[in-house]
Amino acid sequence: MALQQVSMKELQSLAEVSADVLDQVRDAMMAPHPLKVAPTFTSVAIAELCGVDKSQIKYLTQKHGLPPGVKIEGSKAKDYSLEDAITWVKSIATLPRRPEDKLGKVLAVCNYKGGVAKTSTAVAVAQALTLRGLKVLVIDCDGQGTATQLCGISPEQDVDVDQTLMPFIYGDQQDLTYAVQTTYWHNLSVIPASSGLLAAEFALPAKAMKERGFRFWEVLKDGIEPLRAEFDLIVIDTSPSLSHLTVNAMIAADGLLMPCPPEALDFASSVQFWGIFSELVQNLPGALDKKYDFVSIVYTKVQTNEVARLVKTWMKQAYGTHVNGVEIPDSTAARTASAQIKTIYDLSKPDGSLEAYRRYKEPLDRLADYVLEQLALAWDSKAYQRAGAQGSLLESPVA
């Protein structure tokens, strides 16, 4: 077979054609509405979110003046909006809340590799935590903008570079409050990304060369600070690399979450990630003094085979109690949602097998509960100190 060389002009044409095709696919997936629409909830779902029996819904509606839902035509059932659901949770559910005198926390979701369900996990956890009464911000630090897309905003069509982190990184903005955008999902905001964010990987080292003493690894930490008072949790989705922005996210974070499939290559890559990060911080003044509220490795895209079981054993030996007991399966439900540019929480009802839907969603719910428990511990310093003395009271069981 003859060698077929490809010119830069042909690559440019390839980029243009592929972008057109993606736009057509996106429009088809989201028709007839170009923007994402929040899911609705049944009375059963409301009861489950609030931890009460469905038979109490009518009584609680009247007692607390809660949203009554809208009757579905031709049925006795009712639909509740996402905002209704969150109102119910905040009024009825006995879940941890951020004390008024405490600031919000920052969670960085990171991995060296792509294809490990990093972004879908980050956005799903953010959505799930709004359903537990938190106000959440997603910061997209990946130039691909997948988290931005999952938040209902097209990174290439709807995001100008001035709406990303870049104006702050260039020094044109004092903090990141200018970049926060509301989304279709109640109590979930986003700082979006687009391909222009890739310039950060050149801008940060260039600034470090020009300005003596410039702490390029703490830029994001400083920009986030004013947002901690507004948001209970800030979730940072990083690129599948140990880039300058990823290092910034990890330094800014109070907790780290690494989604990792129990596959040999993914495990090896995760080990390399932690090793390189450890070496990097040795040379960053002040970085070695940092302490995280928690660091958790979560099994994702788990398959039921001998290889997965063996690699989970290796990961448990390598990471010990940092391995989270939650296992998110490789699922047709996840692939179905992803094909529609959605997470599992975007679906008002299962799109396919109910069993597959539950098998995928339940571990994500447990992961959100785990994160909420860690936040509660960190906000309650006395409980946090007791947990430290007793070996983390709320740590998920090791798989």
Backbone torsions as a table, in degrees:
resi	resn	phi	psi	omega
1	MET	NA	130.1	-176.2
2	ALA	-71.6	148.2	177.5
3	LEU	-67.6	129.3	179.5
4	GLN	-112.6	101.3	179.8
5	GLN	-77.6	150.3	-178.5
6	VAL	-122.0	124.1	-179.1
7	SER	-83.0	162.8	176.4
8	MET	-63.8	-32.8	178.2
9	LYS	-64.3	-39.4	178.2
10	GLU	-67.1	-36.4	176.6
11	LEU	-64.1	-39.0	178.2
12	GLN	-63.2	-41.8	177.9
13	SER	-64.3	-40.3	177.4
14	LEU	-59.2	-43.4	-179.9
15	ALA	-63.2	-41.7	-178.4
16	GLU	-67.6	-44.8	-179.2
17	VAL	-65.2	-44.5	-178.4
18	SER	-64.8	-35.4	177.8
19	ALA	-65.2	-39.5	178.0
20	ASP	-63.5	-43.1	180.0
21	VAL	-63.3	-43.8	179.4
22	LEU	-61.1	-40.4	178.1
23	ASP	-60.8	-41.7	179.4
24	GLN	-64.9	-42.6	178.6
25	VAL	-62.9	-44.7	-178.9
26	ARG	-61.5	-44.0	-179.8
27	ASP	-63.3	-39.3	179.9
28	ALA	-66.9	-40.7	-178.5
29	MET	-66.4	-34.1	-173.6
30	MET	-99.6	-0.7	178.5
31	ALA	-64.2	145.1	3.1
32	PRO	-87.9	3.8	-178.9
33	HIS	-105.4	121.7	-178.7
34	PRO	-69.4	-19.7	-179.8
35	LEU	-111.0	154.6	-179.8
36	LYS	-68.2	150.3	-179.3
37	VAL	-119.8	135.2	-179.9
38	ALA	-65.9	150.7	179.2
39	PRO	-73.1	166.0	171.9
40	THR	-110.9	167.8	-173.0
41	PHE	-132.2	144.2	175.2
42	THR	-86.0	170.7	176.0
43	SER	-61.4	-37.1	178.4
44	VAL	-62.3	-44.1	179.6
45	ALA	-64.1	-40.9	177.6
46	ILE	-60.3	-45.0	179.7
47	ALA	-61.7	-41.8	179.7
48	GLU	-65.1	-42.6	179.2
49	LEU	-62.4	-35.9	-176.0
50	CYS	-91.1	-8.8	-180.0
51	GLY	71.4	35.1	178.6
52	VAL	-126.8	167.4	176.9
53	ASP	-78.5	143.7	-178.5
54	LYS	-57.0	-31.0	-178.3
55	SER	-65.5	-16.2	-178.8
56	GLN	-88.2	-10.3	-172.8
57	ILE	-57.3	-47.6	-177.8
58	LYS	-62.7	-44.3	179.7
59	TYR	-62.9	-46.1	-178.7
60	LEU	-66.4	-34.0	177.2
61	THR	-58.5	-47.1	-177.9
62	GLN	-73.1	-41.7	-176.3
63	LYS	-64.9	-42.2	-173.6
64	HIS	-106.4	3.7	180.0
65	GLY	62.7	40.4	-175.9
66	LEU	-86.8	159.8	179.4
67	PRO	-54.4	128.1	-174.8
68	PRO	-84.5	-6.1	-176.5
69	GLY	80.4	170.8	-179.0
70	VAL	-118.4	129.1	-179.7
71	LYS	-65.0	136.0	176.4
72	ILE	-82.9	129.9	-176.5
73	GLU	-58.2	131.0	179.1
74	GLY	77.7	15.5	-178.0
75	SER	-148.2	156.7	174.8
76	LYS	-83.3	-13.1	-177.1
77	ALA	-72.3	161.0	178.1
78	LYS	-124.2	152.2	174.3
79	ASP	-109.0	139.3	175.2
80	TYR	-118.3	138.6	177.4
81	SER	-73.8	167.5	176.7
82	LEU	-60.2	-42.6	178.7
83	GLU	-63.5	-38.3	175.3
84	ASP	-60.0	-46.1	-177.9
85	ALA	-59.9	-44.5	-179.2
86	ILE	-67.3	-36.7	175.6
87	THR	-60.7	-44.3	177.2
88	TRP	-59.8	-47.4	-178.2
89	VAL	-60.6	-45.7	-177.8
90	LYS	-67.9	-25.5	-179.2
91	SER	-88.9	-34.6	-168.4
92	ILE	-111.9	-43.1	-173.2
93	ALA	-66.8	140.1	177.2
94	THR	-96.0	76.1	-178.5
95	LEU	-115.4	156.7	178.8
96	PRO	-59.6	143.9	177.0
97	ARG	-126.7	151.2	177.1
98	ARG	-71.6	124.1	176.4
99	PRO	-60.8	149.3	-176.4
100	GLU	-60.7	-27.5	-177.5
101	ASP	-92.5	8.7	-179.1
102	LYS	-112.2	149.9	177.0
103	LEU	-91.3	159.2	176.7
104	GLY	-66.0	161.7	-178.0
105	LYS	-106.8	162.5	-178.1
106	VAL	-121.3	128.5	178.0
107	LEU	-118.2	121.8	175.9
108	ALA	-101.1	129.2	177.3
109	VAL	-105.3	119.3	-169.4
110	CYS	-140.5	152.9	172.0
111	ASN	-167.6	150.5	-178.5
112	TYR	-74.3	-23.5	-173.2
113	LYS	-111.2	154.6	170.3
114	GLY	-89.1	168.2	176.2
115	GLY	75.6	19.1	-178.3
116	VAL	-105.7	9.1	-177.5
117	ALA	72.2	31.0	-179.1
118	LYS	-67.3	-54.4	-175.6
119	THR	-69.9	-42.7	179.4
120	SER	-63.0	-36.1	177.2
121	THR	-67.9	-43.0	-179.0
122	ALA	-59.7	-48.5	-177.1
123	VAL	-71.5	-38.7	178.5
124	ALA	-62.2	-43.2	178.1
125	VAL	-63.4	-40.7	177.9
126	ALA	-60.4	-46.1	178.7
127	GLN	-63.2	-45.4	-178.5
128	ALA	-60.5	-35.5	-178.9
129	LEU	-74.7	-26.8	171.4
130	THR	-66.4	-33.0	177.8
131	LEU	-74.9	-3.3	172.8
132	ARG	-109.4	13.5	171.3
133	GLY	95.9	5.5	-178.3
134	LEU	-92.9	153.3	170.9
135	LYS	-98.6	121.9	-167.5
136	VAL	-124.0	142.9	174.3
137	LEU	-120.2	131.6	172.5
138	VAL	-102.7	127.8	173.4
139	ILE	-108.3	118.3	-179.2
140	ASP	-90.9	111.2	179.7
141	CYS	-104.7	14.9	-179.5
142	ASP	-111.0	121.6	-178.8
143	GLY	-59.4	-18.3	176.9
144	GLN	-69.5	-25.9	174.4
145	GLY	71.5	26.7	-178.3
146	THR	-67.1	-40.2	177.2
147	ALA	-63.6	-38.8	176.0
148	THR	-59.4	-44.3	178.6
149	GLN	-61.6	-43.9	179.3
150	LEU	-66.3	-22.9	176.4
151	CYS	-85.9	8.0	172.8
152	GLY	90.4	14.1	-178.4
153	ILE	-123.3	127.6	178.2
154	SER	-75.6	119.0	-175.4
155	PRO	-64.1	-30.9	-177.6
156	GLU	-93.4	-31.0	-178.0
157	GLN	-88.0	-36.7	-169.1
158	ASP	-111.0	-5.6	-174.1
159	VAL	-117.2	116.9	171.6
160	ASP	-87.6	151.5	-177.8
161	VAL	-58.4	-26.8	178.7
162	ASP	-70.3	-11.5	177.6
163	GLN	-95.5	-1.7	-179.8
164	THR	-96.8	-165.4	177.8
165	LEU	-70.6	-16.3	-168.1
166	MET	-59.7	-43.8	178.4
167	PRO	-57.1	-37.2	177.0
168	PHE	-69.3	-42.5	179.7
169	ILE	-62.9	-37.5	177.8
170	TYR	-73.5	-13.7	-179.8
171	GLY	93.1	10.7	-179.4
172	ASP	-83.9	-12.9	178.0
173	GLN	-129.9	147.0	-176.4
174	GLN	-78.1	-29.7	178.4
175	ASP	-153.7	-169.0	-172.9
176	LEU	-100.0	10.9	-178.5
177	THR	-62.8	-29.5	-178.1
178	TYR	-64.5	-25.4	-168.7
179	ALA	-94.3	-6.3	-175.7
180	VAL	-72.3	128.6	176.9
181	GLN	-122.6	140.7	172.3
182	THR	-74.1	161.0	179.9
183	THR	-126.4	-179.4	177.2
184	TYR	-66.4	-15.2	-174.7
185	TRP	-100.1	119.1	-176.6
186	HIS	-57.4	134.5	179.4
187	ASN	66.9	16.2	173.9
188	LEU	-122.6	117.6	177.5
189	SER	-113.2	168.6	-177.7
190	VAL	-144.9	143.8	162.6
191	ILE	-102.3	108.8	-168.9
192	PRO	-77.9	168.2	176.1
193	ALA	-127.3	158.9	170.0
194	SER	-147.6	179.1	-177.7
195	SER	-60.4	-23.1	178.8
196	GLY	-64.2	-17.2	179.6
197	LEU	-68.1	-19.2	179.2
198	LEU	-61.3	-22.3	179.4
199	ALA	-63.3	-19.9	179.5
200	ALA	-60.5	-31.4	-178.2
201	GLU	-70.1	-14.9	174.6
202	PHE	-103.1	-36.6	-175.4
203	ALA	-67.3	-41.9	-177.0
204	LEU	-65.0	-51.0	177.6
205	PRO	-66.1	-32.5	178.4
206	ALA	-64.0	-41.1	179.1
207	LYS	-67.4	-35.6	178.7
208	ALA	-65.5	-33.2	178.7
209	MET	-72.8	-32.2	-177.0
210	LYS	-83.3	-38.3	-173.5
211	GLU	-107.5	111.0	179.4
212	ARG	-62.7	131.1	179.1
213	GLY	82.1	5.2	179.6
214	PHE	-68.4	119.9	-177.1
215	ARG	-91.1	84.1	-172.9
216	PHE	-63.9	-20.3	-178.1
217	TRP	-84.5	-6.5	-178.6
218	GLU	-115.0	11.1	-177.4
219	VAL	-62.6	-50.3	-179.0
220	LEU	-63.7	-38.9	179.0
221	LYS	-57.3	-44.5	-179.8
222	ASP	-68.6	-38.0	-178.4
223	GLY	-69.7	-30.5	-178.5
224	ILE	-76.0	-28.6	-168.2
225	GLU	-46.9	-48.4	-178.9
226	PRO	-64.9	-21.1	-177.0
227	LEU	-81.0	-14.6	-179.0
228	ARG	-65.5	-27.8	179.4
229	ALA	-75.0	-27.8	-176.9
230	GLU	-87.9	-36.3	-174.1
231	PHE	-111.7	140.7	177.0
232	ASP	-71.9	-36.8	-179.2
233	LEU	-142.6	136.8	174.7
234	ILE	-116.4	116.2	-179.1
235	VAL	-101.9	121.1	179.8
236	ILE	-103.7	118.7	174.1
237	ASP	-93.3	122.9	-175.7
238	THR	-101.7	167.0	175.8
239	SER	-76.8	158.9	178.3
240	PRO	-76.7	66.1	-178.4
241	SER	-168.3	170.9	173.6
242	LEU	-104.8	65.0	-176.9
243	SER	-79.9	176.4	176.1
244	HIS	-59.9	-40.1	179.8
245	LEU	-70.0	-35.7	177.3
246	THR	-64.5	-43.5	176.7
247	VAL	-60.8	-43.0	176.5
248	ASN	-58.6	-43.9	-179.5
249	ALA	-63.0	-41.7	-177.8
250	MET	-70.3	-32.5	176.9
251	ILE	-74.1	-33.2	-179.3
252	ALA	-76.2	-21.7	-169.5
253	ALA	-78.5	152.2	170.3
254	ASP	-94.6	-23.5	178.2
255	GLY	-142.4	150.5	178.5
256	LEU	-119.9	137.0	178.3
257	LEU	-127.3	122.9	177.9
258	MET	-116.1	107.4	170.2
259	PRO	-73.1	132.4	-177.3
260	CYS	-150.8	118.6	175.5
261	PRO	-66.9	144.2	177.3
262	PRO	-79.0	66.7	175.4
263	GLU	-121.4	148.4	-172.6
264	ALA	-57.5	-46.2	-177.7
265	LEU	-69.2	-37.2	178.0
266	ASP	-66.9	-40.2	177.1
267	PHE	-63.1	-46.4	179.7
268	ALA	-60.3	-40.1	179.2
269	SER	-65.2	-38.3	179.7
270	SER	-65.5	-38.6	177.5
271	VAL	-62.9	-43.0	178.4
272	GLN	-62.6	-40.1	179.7
273	PHE	-58.2	-51.8	-178.3
274	TRP	-65.4	-35.3	179.3
275	GLY	-65.0	-45.4	-179.9
276	ILE	-67.0	-42.2	178.8
277	PHE	-61.1	-41.9	178.4
278	SER	-60.6	-41.0	178.6
279	GLU	-67.6	-39.4	-179.2
280	LEU	-61.3	-46.9	-174.6
281	VAL	-67.7	-18.4	176.7
282	GLN	-60.2	-28.4	-175.3
283	ASN	-104.7	8.9	179.5
284	LEU	-108.0	109.0	-177.8
285	PRO	-52.4	128.3	177.5
286	GLY	87.2	-17.2	-175.2
287	ALA	-67.2	-33.8	-178.3
288	LEU	-68.3	-15.5	179.2
289	ASP	-84.6	-8.3	-175.6
290	LYS	-70.0	144.5	174.8
291	LYS	-130.2	139.0	179.5
292	TYR	-100.9	144.4	174.8
293	ASP	-65.1	-36.4	175.7
294	PHE	-162.7	152.4	171.9
295	VAL	-131.0	123.9	-172.4
296	SER	-134.8	130.6	174.8
297	ILE	-103.0	125.1	-174.8
298	VAL	-114.3	128.2	174.8
299	TYR	-68.0	125.5	177.0
300	THR	-125.0	160.4	178.4
301	LYS	50.2	41.6	-174.8
302	VAL	-74.4	131.1	174.7
303	GLN	-109.8	150.6	-178.6
304	THR	-92.0	80.9	176.5
305	ASN	-145.2	172.5	-176.1
306	GLU	-65.4	-35.8	-179.6
307	VAL	-62.1	-46.4	179.9
308	ALA	-61.6	-42.8	179.6
309	ARG	-62.8	-39.3	179.3
310	LEU	-66.4	-46.1	-177.9
311	VAL	-66.5	-34.2	175.8
312	LYS	-61.8	-35.4	176.1
313	THR	-64.2	-43.4	177.4
314	TRP	-61.9	-44.7	-177.5
315	MET	-65.0	-37.8	177.8
316	LYS	-64.6	-40.0	178.0
317	GLN	-66.2	-38.2	-176.3
318	ALA	-76.1	-41.6	-170.2
319	TYR	-109.8	-8.5	174.3
320	GLY	54.6	-130.3	-175.7
321	THR	-70.4	-8.8	176.6
322	HIS	-74.8	-14.6	175.6
323	VAL	-75.3	122.2	-179.2
324	ASN	-78.8	143.6	-179.9
325	GLY	-70.7	-11.0	-179.1
326	VAL	-75.6	134.5	175.8
327	GLU	-123.2	114.3	179.4
328	ILE	-94.2	116.4	-171.3
329	PRO	-76.1	157.5	166.3
330	ASP	-70.4	117.8	-165.1
331	SER	-137.4	142.6	173.1
332	THR	-65.8	-29.7	178.5
333	ALA	-63.7	-40.2	178.6
334	ALA	-65.5	-43.2	-179.0
335	ARG	-67.4	-37.0	178.3
336	THR	-64.4	-44.8	179.0
337	ALA	-64.7	-43.6	-178.7
338	SER	-61.9	-37.8	179.7
339	ALA	-63.6	-22.2	178.1
340	GLN	-100.0	11.0	-176.5
341	ILE	57.6	48.2	-179.2
342	LYS	-135.1	163.9	166.2
343	THR	-101.0	174.4	179.6
344	ILE	-63.4	-26.7	-178.9
345	TYR	-76.7	-14.7	177.3
346	ASP	-75.0	-16.6	-175.0
347	LEU	-87.6	121.5	178.1
348	SER	-67.7	-29.0	177.4
349	LYS	-148.5	161.1	-178.8
350	PRO	-56.5	134.0	176.0
351	ASP	-101.8	76.3	-173.8
352	GLY	128.6	-142.3	-176.3
353	SER	-68.4	128.1	176.6
354	LEU	-62.9	-38.4	179.8
355	GLU	-63.5	-43.7	179.2
356	ALA	-64.2	-39.9	178.1
357	TYR	-60.1	-49.4	-178.8
358	ARG	-67.2	-39.8	-177.5
359	ARG	-63.0	-29.7	179.6
360	TYR	-88.3	-39.8	-174.6
361	LYS	-74.9	-38.4	-175.3
362	GLU	-59.0	-44.5	176.4
363	PRO	-65.9	-30.2	175.5
364	LEU	-67.6	-37.9	174.8
365	ASP	-61.4	-42.3	179.7
366	ARG	-66.6	-36.0	177.3
367	LEU	-65.4	-42.1	177.0
368	ALA	-62.4	-40.5	177.3
369	ASP	-63.4	-39.4	177.9
370	TYR	-61.2	-47.8	179.9
371	VAL	-61.7	-42.7	179.6
372	LEU	-61.4	-40.2	178.5
373	GLU	-64.2	-39.4	178.3
374	GLN	-66.2	-38.1	176.5
375	LEU	-63.5	-42.7	-179.8
376	ALA	-62.0	-41.5	177.5
377	LEU	-61.9	-44.8	-177.3
378	ALA	-67.5	-35.7	179.1
379	TRP	-72.5	-30.8	178.0
380	ASP	-98.7	94.1	-173.2
381	SER	-59.3	-36.0	-179.0
382	LYS	-68.3	-44.1	177.7
383	ALA	-64.3	-36.9	-179.6
384	TYR	-64.4	-42.1	178.7
385	GLN	-65.7	-39.4	177.8
386	ARG	-64.4	-41.1	-179.7
387	ALA	-63.8	-40.0	178.6
388	GLY	-62.7	-38.7	-179.2
389	ALA	-70.8	-27.8	-175.9
390	GLN	-103.3	5.7	178.2
391	GLY	85.6	40.4	177.0
392	SER	64.0	90.5	-178.5
393	LEU	-59.4	-34.1	-173.3
394	LEU	-106.4	12.8	178.5
395	GLU	-65.7	134.2	178.0
396	SER	-64.0	147.1	-178.3
397	PRO	-62.1	142.8	179.0
398	VAL	-69.4	134.3	-177.7
399	ALA	-74.5	NA	NA
